[in-house]
């Protein structure tokens, strides 16, 4: 590890100074390393992190065999999943995401569209004319709105609309982050002691059981009565969680943990994408007309289907460019080396070390993106208009140059579901509402909390119900 170039200090004591600086200025430190080295390392409180730079190295990293570099081990150690989610049953959600949220995506779109419509009727301001309504703390507001929509698929109605239930699943995402921040501060020997006394997992599952025990018991009874050939109307996401837990010999707690994990991964990322996109739309309203026409041309012929949502090229591009430009994450393609890794440039990374790619730096690389520091909303839809490029540049497509969702066989399996939810939500919002930024109308700056960029909770966004809604 010592032969790998360091950004900051390398000596045992001074490296802690660099670790402190990383908490305060992570993005610039990673950007510096990306510009200077193909492979470099950065000190954190409890370990060295090795970063690779550029698409060629990103591709090398993602191609490493699982028995050489493990994504599961990396995420377990990075997020302390043993204490936040328990182990090893938390893995049961991955195949369920593939079977329900990917393969049956067309079948769940009607429920998403229905719940999105109800969200706008029940949660959003209804005033029209010249009356603008200001929404503050948009990240929190949208987290609840998106949680309701995704839980229409996960759990179903009417539980997905229960304020108490939504509070549990949205608060738990914050609790997982709090647990990580706390555990990051302690040395390795003390982490189990501290992790096992953190109260949030036990509290969340206890409260969740109050809302779901009857529904879960109903699903379990269907399994007992019908076996795997359960009633079709109940063969949903929750039923697959119940089946998966039973197959693993799991308990009620493992079902509840599976639901919490599904919410943690879906709600946090999807609501952040919605808010970031709305910030850009509200601060650049000159693009709204083009987006509305894109949406209407897609839905006029066949309504809200998977095909029509996929044909909203400009909206798709706007969201993809938002995620590229914002760069909310500073790490992707997370792996833990289980064996010694030797990269093509000769860099040797010993077993036990975490290796990451740098998405924010990659996505602002001027050799990969023309005018990389400029927000170009239709950058990707323009590329899709070129011969043979229609699929390559869509939101859900990954590549060594675009690693928001990772890349390769371990790319985020829920991205197809997330993209549908985000696009249907924003499309409906634009058809129903005018939107603009408050204050001076400029794009809100992100807030850095440790190594993470958080969307502003103080930004003011104004909404006005449209008097004539396009059909």
Steps between C-alpha positions, in 0.01 A plus 500: 500500500789738571611502135165640382506882460332682787287814488588658831729360768622139522667484842301335784426817699479754218266274301231574761531867407432399141204290614354807672554708186328229296188537713498873431603505134461151357394601152800723433743243641362224276500740204868577563590132512299429185687771310845385613495118518340193344488345846536686831414463865331718760508466878174469696463453875525122498644395163668595177269533199651437157338685208535425130474774237339505157283261297775248422579450868129503587451214257794308646355538848151384410638196309686363802355159599285490814747271675771762441307821575162487674227762475306337785793513742572859402143614562471298822807673643424842354141513633548272803207289383550252783376765742256688277331209322623180661672216319490294288129514412518850354602350164149366436388831344732483195333209313158647586595831342596309184178293494245772581650843434680406177318213332148616589559874457215539250260338745569741785483824298120541541539497880783755479295731275197472728696579816685789335164653412376464858822650636445814294136524607565441870848636577562780251347850500179535301496880456506617140482833318776735607537339842841341558557270799846471650624158609797497735724209597428339166726197570284403799173570319601298194635217713151449642333534160737253333477260796125488456532425128761224530315341792189475286710240318681359804209472745187616323214728596383623747808437717721692256305815594523462878701796639635288784623229264662753268672668794658169602641411157622852418652563842685169486703620201623790714565263789721277282706804400524613864620154600768513231621844610522384862674170423748673268634687804595188697797265455437154362512328840224720642264489201319177608444638849357827371312344208313254718363770731369728225119502544366578155467157337313346793278807533418510128412130476287523816301793365479351150354179640206700635404604146587183309447198726142440379590543132804273533292238682252511210782438251636215713153344515479515120834321477374232737179457301627529145875443522703676234189509282350773719210714389613717210382824662736436790804402294658840558818646647395433859406141421843444346661639817289262711589208272867589505509520878323165530741335256791624714334384820468865595287664765247783501794732569672393177185595304487839669871556441451412132232769475724755672788419264274532195387841623851613589631424153197622302367804686825678586650485150176558306387798708849655473483466122152658495611797712822556304307493172234738632768742617638510146154533341394775741822696450488458119129529414579571135519120450154423640313544170728253319464249783120528500485443125729198538268355766180571308628357172583179687170462688242624245504176301509231769470666840734403784679180401857379521539578131368855530714577804806362323430724200530820709852556372539862607374438853723193522797711387420783742504259795816323380682830452387613846654191658818543297538867582401487867741220594334431836719195559879491514530121474363231271595142401590434864707185549701341779810315383479140624827416326789710374387707199746605230375763254623540143719798593689279747332631817471227763218524756529256792212288629272671750511845336191675365515614135260757356433685176445877509164591339499876563848538350424262211182685411678837489789366290534729196659218298176302539236774486504811284464808722500264797444776757198637310149368565357399161153356560464332161860380474394134498181528293701676229746210502214249480387662176824388337500172306534194721505703824134487610553249782855585605423839653176433686483560875517136608794416275835469678850525357856553626438872431164518682502323836216660696346152533828311493581293193510138391331202661480673840342821369203606712215260412237744625594775254229398251230532767650824633515653151133420436391649835711814454384561143130439569515727804679790331295464180175527694633792700589694186158434346316606816721780635705802413819508705772756572773568754443750777754764598727606216398197293846343493583133541543417873846394610545155649595461864804284574455269800815297541578338168141529375336782306149569628233696316402827666210478746478881515438561131155641426310363201170651388214296352181616329223270383448542127150616404501302175669162526623359167342177390 
